[in-house]
């Protein structure tokens, strides 16, 4: 998923006003037509009048739809660069000075603070979750606060939508060098290998296409319709999960990914940083070549072979209807319930059985 910079919540105001201006103009012309066309031949008057009335009602419906999607519809889409998703970013996802959806962090770490950086992509960021306090990172931080102890545990959410493993390496390095973190948890989502897709695989469709008569970058309604009717059913989107599954079993791609994993392990080891891995599942996934259990096992086996603590969160959502775990029916990102389950599993696997870690010890 690639995101463009967010837009203001009410961006493209003149485009919106022009929609209503054109609607009002056509409606006014329709009214004048029926007032002034009594001397027209009956058949021509009937055809022209019906066409004008139909056009007026279509424009009214479009203007109302534009109003709804622009000012009242607030939800994300799995294709993250839709206007609706960008509006959600502007309204619900305020970020700190270095671009993460969290409070500002002081560079100097207090002596009685244990810092844990949770590094990941949109799943860690909390894509589609309006209240950041409902994310698994925030839920874990509250558990540490309830536990108490001599050390304060500060959870740092280092999640950024659209990032892959290569970018996570840079993020971890910056957190170690700039914020003196004590521990790193890599929140790995199986699409973090997406940039290593073998050549020849079907890419996602370009978005938005250059317009001739319309501009999808200015109309929330047309943008929504394009994504639902054209982009989402396209071959690139339908085959996305199969393409993802094949990437994990492509020798060259997997070799590069293992190399990047080793770089992260080495980076943490050289700086005496505790390193753990949480494998985040996609609540809704495709069929065919993509088997989530095989992919999770492959990644977990690698980290276990390097003696890295790892928790596979796929079992914690098995048997639950995916519709109850996603933010909406157009976005497969985990919702508040899924995040609560993630927090439970991560806490039990990494912290509940380690009192010294609960107190912030290494």
N, C-alpha and C positions, 0 to 999 in steps of 0.2 A: 504494500500500500504506500503510495506516494502522496504527500500532502502539500498543498500550496499554502502560502501565508493566509491567515484568517482574514475575513472581511468584516467590516462593521456590521452589527446586528441588523441595521436598516439600510444597508448599502444599496447602491444603484437606485436612489430615490427617484431620479428623473425618468428612468426607464419605467418605473412603476406608475408614475403620474401620467406618462404618455399613454400607457395602456388604458387608463380611465378616460383620458382626453379623447382617444380614438373611439372608445366605446360610447361615450356621450355624443360624439360627433355623428357616428353612424345611427344612433338612436334618434337624434334630432333630425337627421336627413330622412329617416324612415317615417317619422311623424309628418314632416313636410310633404313627403311623397304622397301619403294617403290624403292629405289635405288638398293637394294641388293637382292630382292626377285623375280627376273624375272624368275628363274628356278622353282618356286613353282607351284604346280597345280593351274590352273586358279580359280577354285571354292574356294579353301582354301585361295588363295591370296586375292580374292575379299572379303571374309568374314572377314579375319584378318585386311585387309586394311580399310574396312568400320568401323570396331570396333575401330581401332586406330584413324581414322579421327574424328569419333563421340566423342570419349573420349577427344581428343585434343580440339575440339570446346567447349565441356562442361566445360573443365577446364579453357579455355580462358574466357568463359562467367562468370564462377564463380569468376575468378580473377578480372575481370572488376567490377562485382557486389560487391565483397569485397572492392575494391578500392572506389567505390561510397559510400557505407555505412560507410566506415571507415574515409574518408577524406572530403566528400562533403555533405552528408546527415546529416542535423543538425535539428532534431526535437525530441520531447519527445513522450513517449508512455504512455497509461494509466496504463500499468504494469511497474512501475517505475524503476525496477532493470534491464531493458534491457541495452545492451551495448550502444545503441544509446542514451538512456536517460542519462546514466552515462557520455557519452561524452558531451552531452549538459550541464550537471552540471559543468563539468570541464571547458568548454569554456565560458558559459554565466552566470553562477551563482556564482560569487565570493562572499565570505562571510566574515564577520568581525571576530575578534578574538574569540568571544564566539559562533560562528557558525550560525549567522543569516545573511540573504541576505540584508544587510543594511550597512550604514557607521558605523565606530567605534563610540561608545558612551562614553562620559566622565562620570566617576563615580560621580563626583561632578556636581550637576545641577546648572546652573547660576540662579541668583535670578530673572531674568526677563524672564525665560523660563517655559513654561507649557508643561509637557510631557504627551503624550498619547501613550500607548502601545496597538497596535493591535495584539492580540494573536490568532493564528490559525494554520492550517495545510498547505498543498500544495496550496490550493486556495489563502491563504494569502501570502504565499511565492512567488507566481507568477510563478508556474510551467508551463513551455512551453512559457513564455513571455521573449523574448530575452532582451528587454530593461526594467530594473526594474522601470524606470520612468513612464512606462505605467500601473503600478499596481494601484489599487484603493487607496491604502494607500498613495502612492506618489502623486496621483492626489489631494487627500484631503489636503495633506500638502501644495501643491502649492496654493490651494485656500485660506488657512490660510495666506500664505505669501502675496497674492494679497490683502487680506482684511486689513492687517496692524494691527495697534493697539499697545498699550504699551507693551504687552507680546508677545514674540516669541513662537509659538507653534511648538514643535518638535514631529513629528510622528515617532514612533519606530516600525518597522515591525518585530514582534516576531513570524514569521511563519516558520514552519519546516515540510517538507514533511513526511507523514506517522504517524504523531502524533494524539493521541486521547485525550479525555477530561481529563483523568487521568494525562497525561503529561502536559496538559495545566495548570493544577493546580500548578504543580511545576514551570512552566515557569512564571506564574503570581507572585508566591511567590518570585522568584529570581529577577524579575523586580522591585517589591516593595522594597525588602530589599537591592538590589544592586544598583539601579539607581533612587530611589526616584521619581517614576512616580506619576502623579497627577490623572490619569484616565486610566482605562482599558476598551478596547472594545473587547469582545470575538467574534471573527469571526467564527461563528459556522457553520460547514458543516455537513450535515446529516449523513455522514459516520464516524463522530467522536465517534459514539457509537459502531463501528465495533468490538472492543475488547470484547464486552459483548454479542456477538452472542450466542444464546442458544446452549447447547450441542446437537450434532446430526445433526446440520445443515451442509450443504456441504461446505467444506473449499475451498479456492482457490487452484489451482494445484501447486504442488511443482515445484520450478524453481531455477536453471536449473537442469534437471535430471542428474544423473551420466552417463557419456558417455563411451562407449566401443571403438568405432572407431573414434569418433569426440569429440571435446571439445567446447561446446557452449560458454565457458568463454573466448575463444580466437578468435572466428570468428564472425565479425559483421554481415556477410551475413547469416550464419547458425542460429545465434541468432535471427535475424529478421524473418526468415522463420519459425523457431520453434514457436515463439510467435504468428505469424499470422495464421499458419496452424494447430497448436496443442493446445497451451495454451489458446489462446483467444476464440476459439470455444468450449472449454471444458465445462463440466456441471457446474463446480464451477464458471466460469466466466459468463456464460449465466444466471445462477440463482442468481447472486450477488445482484441485486436490490430487488428481491423478498425476499431474506434472510435478507436484510437490513430492509425492511418494516416490516417483522415479528418481528424483534428485538424490534422495538418501541412499539409493542403491546403485548410483552411478559412481564407479570407482574414483574417477578424477574429482568429482564434486565432493564426495565424502572425505577424500584424502585432504583436500584443502580445508574443509570444515574442521577436521581433527587437528590440523596444524594450527588453526585459529584458536581452538580450545586449549591447546598446549601453550599458546602464547599467553592466554589469560591465567592459566595455572602458574606459569613461570613468573608472570608479573606479580601475582599475589605472594607467591613463595619468596621472591627476592625482597619484598617489602615487609615480610613477616605479617601478612594479612590472612586471617582466616577466610577460606573460600568454600562456599557451598553452592549447590545447584538445585533449583526447583523447576521441574518440567511441567509447564502449564499446558493443559489440554484445550483444544477447541471444542466447546460444547456441541457444536454442530459441524459435521464434516461430510465430505462426499464418500462415494463408494469406489469400486473399481480397484485400481492399482494402489490406492492409498489405504493402508491399514494402520490406524493410529497406534495400536498396541505394538506392532512391529517397529514402527519409527521410534516410539518412546523407549522401547527396550534397547534399541540400537544406541541411542544417545546415552541412556542410563548405564549400559554396559561399558561404554567408553570411559565415563567419569569414574565408575567403580574400579576400573582397571588402573586408574591413576590415584586411587585411594582418596577420591574427593567425595565428601558426603553429598548424597543426592536423594531427593524425594520425587517420586513419580506421582503426580496428582491425578492421573487418568482414572485410577480406581475410585477416587472419592466422588466422581460424578456418574459412574456407571450405574445403569438401572433407572436413572432419572430422565424424564422426558426432556429432550433438548430445548423444547419451547419454554420450559420453566427456568432455563439457565442463561438465555441470551437476552441482550438488552431490548431487542425488538425483532419482528419477523423479517426485517431487511438487513439485520446486522448480527453476525455470529459472535460478537465479542461477549465475554461473560458478564452477567448482570450482578446485582447485589447479592443474590442468593449464592451464585457460583463463587463470588469473592469470599463470602463467609466460609464456604466449604474449603476453599484454598487456604484461608487463614488457619482454620482448624488443623488441617493436615500439615502445614509447614510448622506450626507451633509444636505439634506433637512430635514431628520427626526431628526437629533441630533444637528446640528449647525446653520443652516440658520436662524432658528426662535429664537435663543438664542444669542443675541449680546454679553452678558457678557461672554459666553463660547468661542465665536469667539476671544475674547480678551485674552483668557487664564484663565478666572476666574473659580472658582469652584461653 
